[in-house]
Amino acid sequence: MVAYFSDEPPCQTTHCTNVAVEQFNAQQQSDDKKIMRAVGVDSNMFILDQNDPLSYWHVYFKAYVGRNRYRCFAELSGEKGPELLRYCTAVNKGTNDYTSLSH
């Protein structure tokens, strides 16, 4: 992970992007299906229920899968930070279509 200073944690967007890419790639059987050169664009954290310790993060990032460049969306969840990848997909900004990255 990238930090501004060695003793600082990475920003939320960078951290969420790294967690999403790492977990997505761990699920792929083939290297040509893995996400490469990901760059975080934006992220948001939200809580659905004040009585539930689980929080959620949405992250948008740009990345390559094989030779194709994608805009990607991922949802993460966790109690102590973004720990679990729940969903990761490619987004076509012009048509608002979503495409699975694992096909």
C-alpha positions in Angstrom: 0.0 0.0 0.0 1.1 3.5 -0.7 1.3 6.1 2.1 2.3 9.7 2.0 4.8 9.2 4.8 6.1 5.9 6.1 4.3 6.1 9.4 0.9 7.1 7.8 -1.7 4.6 6.6 -2.8 5.0 3.0 -5.9 7.2 2.2 -9.3 5.5 2.3 -9.6 5.3 -1.5 -6.1 3.7 -2.0 -6.7 1.3 0.9 -10.1 0.2 -0.4 -8.7 -0.2 -4.0 -5.8 -2.3 -2.7 -8.1 -4.6 -0.6 -10.6 -5.0 -3.5 -7.9 -5.8 -6.1 -6.0 -8.2 -3.8 -9.2 -10.2 -2.9 -10.5 -10.2 -6.5 -7.2 -11.4 -7.8 -7.0 -14.2 -5.2 -10.3 -15.6 -6.6 -9.1 -15.7 -10.2 -7.7 -19.0 -11.6 -6.0 -17.4 -14.6 -3.5 -14.5 -14.6 -5.2 -12.9 -17.6 -8.4 -12.4 -15.5 -6.5 -10.5 -12.7 -6.7 -6.8 -12.2 -3.5 -4.9 -12.9 -2.4 -1.3 -12.5 -5.4 -0.2 -10.4 -5.7 3.5 -9.5 -8.3 4.6 -7.0 -10.6 7.4 -8.0 -13.1 7.8 -5.2 -14.6 6.0 -2.2 -17.4 6.4 0.3 -18.0 4.7 3.7 -21.4 4.2 5.2 -23.2 2.6 8.1 -26.7 1.1 7.5 -27.6 0.5 11.1 -26.1 2.2 14.2 -26.6 -1.0 16.2 -24.8 -3.2 13.6 -21.0 -3.1 13.8 -20.6 -3.8 10.1 -19.7 -0.8 7.9 -19.6 -0.7 4.1 -17.3 1.0 1.5 -17.9 1.7 -2.1 -14.8 2.3 -4.2 -14.4 3.4 -7.8 -11.1 2.7 -9.5 -9.5 2.4 -13.0 -7.6 -0.7 -13.9 -6.6 -3.2 -16.6 -7.7 -6.7 -17.0 -5.5 -8.2 -19.7 -5.1 -5.5 -22.3 -8.5 -3.9 -21.6 -8.9 -0.8 -19.4 -11.9 -0.6 -17.2 -13.6 1.7 -14.8 -14.4 -0.5 -11.8 -16.8 -0.5 -8.8 -16.4 -2.6 -5.7 -18.2 -2.9 -2.4 -16.3 -3.9 0.7 -17.5 -4.5 4.3 -16.0 -5.0 7.7 -16.2 -4.2 11.4 -12.7 -2.7 11.7 -12.3 -1.3 8.3 -12.7 -2.6 4.7 -12.0 -6.3 5.2 -14.2 -8.3 2.8 -14.8 -7.9 -0.9 -18.5 -8.3 -1.5 -18.8 -7.3 -5.2 -16.5 -6.1 -8.0 -17.6 -5.2 -11.5 -16.7 -3.1 -14.5 -18.8 0.0 -15.2 -19.6 1.5 -18.6 -20.0 5.2 -17.6 -21.8 6.1 -20.9 -24.6 3.5 -20.6 -24.5 2.7 -16.9 -24.1 -0.9 -17.7 -22.2 -3.3 -15.4 -20.1 -6.1 -16.7 -18.6 -8.9 -14.6 -14.8 -8.8 -14.6 -14.5 -12.5 -14.0 -15.8 -13.7 -17.4 
